Amino acid sequence: MTTLPDERTADARVSDLYRRNVTRLGAGDIVIASHGGSGQSLIGNILAELGLNYVDAYTEVLHADGRAVVADQHLSYRRHLASQHGKDHAADERTTRLWPRFVKTHHPPSVFAGATIGGVWILVRDPRDAIYASYQWRAGFAEEEWDKVPGTFEQWLRGPGDFSPSPADDWHAFYTAWAGHARAYDRTEVLRFEDLKTRPAEIVTGVLRRAGVDIDAGAVAEAVEASSFARMRAHEDQVSAGGTAQAAPRVIREGRTNGWKGWMTPELADFFTGTELRAVAKEYGYHLNPAM
């Protein structure tokens, strides 16, 4: 039996802001769907550097005309991310093209039931790295009780997921659901975090052209350079707590591929051996050896 997100549980985790934003979507919107920790900061920064309209529906108020304005209560968090901080504090509007509008989500597709959208980009990362990165983000930034995590990664893996029996089940349930939903749209792409790290200009140029956006190769190269881990981490180091509290939590942590090799233990490996997890991961090119 295929595990899919529990719709009632998933819906209970949707903020009022996000729920309102979903009602303001239209045919010009492309949803970028990813499990947490899968590279939204990277693709979002690249798109923003290109002058394209990447929006965070968790922290911005979306308008039907394409505009998005930061919700004041999220200004402090958005300082961590170079593109969002620049957008919030730029003297002039950085976005030069409103459509298509690229909309971030970590929610399963049931949250978009009844909404009109124009396409789906599925952004995926090795589940070992994505799930670990998601845990680290939540340990540093979670505010809602349901979003908070226990003191160790293993404790969290043993507990329930956001909309399935476990955090590992969340990963394959999320991607199974979005893969099925995306079939309804002509503008559908799969982007792997690992490819964005190794072949960013090629990947970004290709998906944008297929979305009807032609971008100069030089502009793409500049956007990729501005979105490097070093540049994005340097920005966060500078703005976080005035650049003095080096132990403060970071959104831009490591940005590595195969980072799981540095923390995986036999005990933790057991959580990544489920049949469904391995099958869905394999569809995206990730081979989870039960022995690891």
C-alpha positions as CSV (number, residue, x, y, z in Angstrom):
1,M,0.0,0.0,0.0
2,T,1.4,3.4,-1.0
3,T,1.9,5.9,1.8
4,L,0.5,9.3,1.0
5,P,0.3,12.4,3.2
6,D,-2.6,12.5,5.7
7,E,-4.6,15.4,4.4
8,R,-6.2,16.4,7.7
9,T,-2.8,16.5,9.5
10,A,-1.2,18.3,6.6
11,D,-4.0,20.9,6.5
12,A,-3.6,21.6,10.3
13,R,0.0,22.7,9.7
14,V,-0.9,25.4,7.1
15,S,-0.7,28.9,8.5
16,D,-3.4,31.5,8.0
17,L,-1.0,33.5,5.8
18,Y,-0.1,30.6,3.6
19,R,-3.8,29.6,3.3
20,R,-4.7,33.1,2.1
21,N,-1.8,33.1,-0.3
22,V,-3.0,29.9,-1.9
23,T,-6.2,31.6,-2.9
24,R,-4.2,34.3,-4.7
25,L,-2.5,31.9,-7.1
26,G,-3.2,31.7,-10.8
27,A,-2.2,30.2,-14.1
28,G,1.0,32.3,-14.0
29,D,2.3,30.6,-10.9
30,I,4.8,27.7,-10.8
31,V,4.9,25.9,-7.5
32,I,8.4,24.8,-6.4
33,A,7.6,21.8,-4.2
34,S,10.3,20.3,-2.0
35,H,10.8,18.6,1.3
36,G,12.5,20.9,3.8
37,G,16.3,21.1,3.5
38,S,16.3,20.4,-0.2
39,G,17.7,23.6,-1.7
40,Q,14.9,26.1,-1.8
41,S,17.4,28.8,-0.6
42,L,19.7,28.0,-3.5
43,I,17.1,28.0,-6.3
44,G,15.3,30.9,-4.8
45,N,18.5,33.0,-4.6
46,I,19.5,32.2,-8.2
47,L,16.0,33.1,-9.5
48,A,16.0,36.4,-7.5
49,E,19.4,37.3,-8.7
50,L,18.1,36.9,-12.3
51,G,15.4,39.4,-11.5
52,L,12.7,36.7,-11.5
53,N,9.8,36.6,-9.1
54,Y,10.6,33.9,-6.5
55,V,8.2,34.3,-3.5
56,D,8.1,32.7,-0.1
57,A,4.4,32.2,0.6
58,Y,5.3,31.4,4.2
59,T,6.7,34.8,4.9
60,E,5.2,37.2,2.3
61,V,1.8,38.4,1.4
62,L,1.0,37.5,-2.2
63,H,-1.2,39.6,-4.5
64,A,-3.0,38.4,-7.5
65,D,-1.2,40.9,-9.7
66,G,2.1,39.1,-9.1
67,R,3.5,41.3,-6.3
68,A,4.6,39.9,-2.9
69,V,5.4,42.0,0.1
70,V,7.1,40.7,3.3
71,A,4.9,40.1,6.3
72,D,6.4,42.2,9.1
73,Q,6.6,39.4,11.6
74,H,9.0,37.5,9.4
75,L,11.5,40.3,8.7
76,S,14.0,39.0,11.3
77,Y,14.1,35.5,9.8
78,R,14.4,36.7,6.2
79,R,17.6,38.6,7.1
80,H,19.4,35.2,7.0
81,L,18.8,34.8,3.3
82,A,20.6,37.1,0.9
83,S,17.9,37.4,-1.7
84,Q,15.0,37.9,0.7
85,H,17.0,40.4,2.8
86,G,17.9,42.3,-0.4
87,K,14.3,42.3,-1.6
88,D,13.0,43.5,1.7
89,H,15.5,46.4,2.0
90,A,16.2,47.3,-1.6
91,A,15.7,51.0,-2.4
92,D,14.1,49.9,-5.7
93,E,12.3,46.7,-6.7
94,R,14.8,44.0,-7.6
95,T,12.2,41.9,-9.4
96,T,12.2,42.9,-13.1
97,R,9.7,40.2,-14.3
98,L,6.6,39.3,-12.4
99,W,5.6,36.3,-14.4
100,P,5.9,33.4,-14.2
101,R,5.9,33.7,-10.4
102,F,7.8,30.9,-8.6
103,V,6.1,29.9,-5.3
104,K,7.9,28.0,-2.5
105,T,6.2,25.1,-0.8
106,H,7.0,22.3,1.6
107,H,3.3,21.4,1.9
108,P,1.8,18.4,0.1
109,P,-0.4,19.0,-2.9
110,S,-3.6,18.5,-1.0
111,V,-3.1,22.0,0.4
112,F,-3.5,23.4,-3.1
113,A,-6.8,21.6,-3.8
114,G,-9.1,24.0,-5.6
115,A,-6.3,26.4,-6.4
116,T,-5.3,27.4,-9.9
117,I,-1.6,27.1,-10.7
118,G,0.4,26.9,-14.0
119,G,3.0,24.3,-13.3
120,V,5.1,22.4,-10.8
121,W,8.8,22.1,-10.2
122,I,9.7,19.2,-7.9
123,L,12.9,20.0,-6.1
124,V,14.5,16.9,-4.6
125,R,17.6,16.0,-2.6
126,D,19.1,12.7,-1.3
127,P,16.6,11.9,1.6
128,R,19.5,11.4,4.0
129,D,20.7,14.9,3.5
130,A,17.3,16.5,3.2
131,I,15.8,14.9,6.3
132,Y,18.9,15.8,8.4
133,A,19.0,19.4,7.1
134,S,15.3,19.7,7.9
135,Y,16.0,18.6,11.4
136,Q,18.8,21.1,11.8
137,W,16.6,23.9,10.5
138,R,13.8,23.0,12.9
139,A,16.2,22.8,15.8
140,G,17.3,26.3,15.2
141,F,14.2,28.1,13.9
142,A,10.9,26.3,14.7
143,E,8.3,28.3,16.4
144,E,5.1,26.3,16.2
145,E,4.9,23.4,18.7
146,W,4.3,20.9,16.0
147,D,7.4,22.1,14.2
148,K,9.8,21.7,17.2
149,V,12.1,18.7,17.4
150,P,13.6,16.8,20.3
151,G,17.3,17.1,21.3
152,T,18.7,14.5,19.0
153,F,18.2,13.5,15.4
154,E,17.6,9.9,16.3
155,Q,14.9,10.8,18.8
156,W,13.1,12.8,16.0
157,L,13.4,9.9,13.5
158,R,11.7,7.6,16.1
159,G,8.7,9.9,16.4
160,P,5.8,10.7,14.1
161,G,6.1,12.7,10.9
162,D,4.3,15.8,9.9
163,F,1.7,13.9,7.9
164,S,2.8,10.3,8.0
165,P,4.0,7.7,10.5
166,S,7.6,9.0,10.6
167,P,9.9,11.7,9.3
168,A,11.4,9.2,6.8
169,D,7.9,8.3,5.6
170,D,7.1,12.0,5.1
171,W,9.8,12.2,2.5
172,H,8.6,9.5,0.2
173,A,4.9,10.4,0.9
174,F,5.6,14.0,-0.1
175,Y,7.3,13.1,-3.4
176,T,4.9,10.4,-4.3
177,A,2.0,12.8,-3.9
178,W,3.6,15.6,-5.8
179,A,4.7,13.4,-8.7
180,G,1.1,12.3,-9.1
181,H,-0.2,15.8,-8.9
182,A,2.3,17.2,-11.3
183,R,1.1,15.0,-14.1
184,A,-1.9,17.4,-14.6
185,Y,0.4,20.2,-15.8
186,D,2.4,20.8,-19.0
187,R,5.0,22.8,-17.2
188,T,6.5,20.2,-14.9
189,E,10.2,19.8,-14.0
190,V,12.3,17.7,-11.6
191,L,15.3,19.5,-10.2
192,R,17.9,17.6,-8.1
193,F,19.8,19.6,-5.5
194,E,22.9,17.7,-6.5
195,D,22.6,18.8,-10.1
196,L,22.1,22.4,-9.0
197,K,25.4,22.2,-7.1
198,T,27.4,20.6,-9.9
199,R,25.7,22.0,-13.1
200,P,23.8,25.0,-11.9
201,A,24.0,27.2,-15.1
202,E,22.9,24.3,-17.3
203,I,20.1,23.2,-15.1
204,V,18.7,26.7,-14.5
205,T,18.9,27.7,-18.1
206,G,17.1,24.6,-19.2
207,V,14.2,24.7,-16.8
208,L,13.7,28.5,-17.4
209,R,13.7,28.1,-21.2
210,R,11.1,25.4,-21.0
211,A,9.0,27.7,-18.8
212,G,9.2,30.4,-21.5
213,V,11.9,32.5,-19.9
214,D,15.0,33.1,-22.0
215,I,18.0,34.4,-19.9
216,D,21.4,35.6,-21.1
217,A,24.1,33.0,-20.3
218,G,26.2,35.7,-18.7
219,A,23.4,36.7,-16.4
220,V,22.9,33.1,-15.3
221,A,26.7,32.8,-14.6
222,E,26.5,35.9,-12.4
223,A,23.4,34.7,-10.6
224,V,25.0,31.3,-9.9
225,E,28.2,33.0,-8.5
226,A,26.1,35.3,-6.3
227,S,24.3,32.2,-5.0
228,S,27.4,30.2,-4.1
229,F,27.5,28.7,-0.6
230,A,30.4,31.0,0.3
231,R,28.5,34.1,-0.8
232,M,25.3,33.2,0.9
233,R,27.0,32.0,4.1
234,A,29.0,35.2,4.2
235,H,25.8,37.2,4.1
236,E,24.2,35.2,6.9
237,D,27.4,35.5,9.0
238,Q,27.3,39.2,8.5
239,V,23.7,39.9,9.4
240,S,23.1,37.2,12.1
241,A,23.3,38.8,15.5
242,G,25.4,41.6,14.1
243,G,28.0,39.1,12.9
244,T,29.2,38.3,16.4
245,A,27.3,35.2,17.6
246,Q,29.0,32.5,15.5
247,A,27.1,29.8,17.5
248,A,23.8,31.2,16.4
249,P,21.7,28.9,14.2
250,R,22.2,29.2,10.5
251,V,19.9,28.6,7.5
252,I,22.9,28.2,5.2
253,R,24.7,25.5,7.1
254,E,26.9,23.4,4.8
255,G,25.3,23.1,1.3
256,R,27.1,19.9,0.6
257,T,26.2,16.8,-1.4
258,N,26.6,13.5,0.3
259,G,26.9,15.2,3.7
260,W,25.2,12.2,5.3
261,K,28.5,10.4,5.1
262,G,29.8,12.6,7.9
263,W,27.2,11.7,10.4
264,M,25.6,8.4,9.4
265,T,25.9,5.6,12.0
266,P,24.6,2.0,11.8
267,E,21.8,3.0,14.2
268,L,20.7,5.9,12.1
269,A,21.1,4.0,8.9
270,D,18.2,1.7,10.0
271,F,15.8,4.6,9.6
272,F,16.6,4.9,5.9
273,T,16.0,1.3,4.9
274,G,12.3,1.3,4.4
275,T,11.1,-0.3,1.2
276,E,9.0,2.7,0.0
277,L,11.7,5.1,0.9
278,R,14.3,3.2,-1.1
279,A,12.0,2.8,-4.1
280,V,11.0,6.4,-4.3
281,A,14.6,7.6,-3.7
282,K,15.7,5.3,-6.6
283,E,13.2,7.0,-8.9
284,Y,15.2,10.2,-8.4
285,G,18.6,8.6,-8.7
286,Y,19.4,8.0,-5.0
287,H,20.4,4.4,-4.2
288,L,20.0,3.8,-0.5
289,N,21.9,0.6,0.3
290,P,20.3,-1.2,3.3
291,A,23.8,-1.7,4.7
292,M,25.0,1.8,4.0
